[in-house]
Amino acid sequence: MCDGTQDEQTLQDAVNSVPTRGGAITWAPGTYNVVDDDPTPQSLWLPAFARAVGAPEPPQMTEEGALEAFGPDTVYYATRLRGASNQNAKRELNFRPRPLEWLSRVQPQP
């Protein structure tokens, strides 16, 4: 079971969100998560990403099997990780995430 959620975004969105003047970064110090607005459960985004890049879908396994095969850090990321907030980037950098086409096919629509 993969209940961990993760945010996605493209490198282009991250680069476009960086304010510059004369080639220098002009934002205030702080943490800026350049991520989408809808953290997605790994059980949805990982198979969708695999299909989008032509890779085989990842195998399903129990949490116990994953602990044995990959260890506790991997299991934590797959089952308990929560999405990041992009509010600072939206407020300070005027960041506006774009929908990810490959992911929009599996996310429930509002």
RAKAWO-V982808 format. One record per run of one state. SS is the DSSP state (H for helix, E for strand, C for the rest). FROM is the first residue (numbers start at 0). LEN is the number of residues. Records with the same first field share a line. If there is no record, write none. Layout:
BEGIN
SS = FROM-LEN / FROM-LEN
END
This chain:
BEGIN
C = 0-4 / 6-4 / 16-3 / 21-2 / 25-14 / 52-10 / 70-1 / 79-7 / 93-7 / 104-6
E = 4-2 / 19-2 / 23-2 / 39-2
H = 10-6 / 41-11 / 62-8 / 71-8 / 86-7 / 100-4
END
